[in-house]
């Protein structure tokens, strides 16, 4: 392959950056210029490679948009789980109170535990919102997105579990009061699912912090 063919391949792979930086090669090389032109092309490849390495350190434009998306993921999914758990348990408590009104305040525990799940999402959302910046590393953006999804989806699963267990548990407690202790144990294990997501989200959010964004993503020099 001659220098002309090598030049065309490099220009195509670089998306025109090579041609715009080093000009065009319209005339075919002569026999005496083949070696020097090939040497010039190899030097240009090294310069282009160094330029691409520097530009790859700059944060992309969509990196700061990750935290505004992770905050709704954290609070919305946990609130969906908490609302389902509250509604499902509330229906069971209402039906149970008709038969045993004296157990209504005792069996309100599933509703309280379902409401705590939304607090997990609120905590993570506040932490991520406090670290929003107009310029950040792509690593930090994806870490915060993963933190929001972790606590959100874990809270959603915990809310569904609490709602189903609470509905069946309070109905059974009305007929057999000794079932109350077993229901509480099951609710605790269901609540822990959301706590796992909160712990992972806090660890991810802490590990994704960058002390100096200017060192990781330096601004282009003028």
Secondary structure, DSSP 8 states (H G I E B T S, - for coil): --HHHHHHHHHHHTTTHHHHHH----S---TTTHHHHHHHHHHHHHHHHHHHHHHHTS--TTTTHHHHHHHHHHHHHHHHHHHHHHHHHHHHHHHHHHH-GGGTTGGGHHHHHHHHHHHHHHHHHHHHHTT--SS--HHHHHHHHHHHHHHHHHHHHHHHHHHHHHHHHHHHHHH-TTHHHHHHHHHHHHHHHHHHHHHHHHHHHHHT--S-HHHHS-----
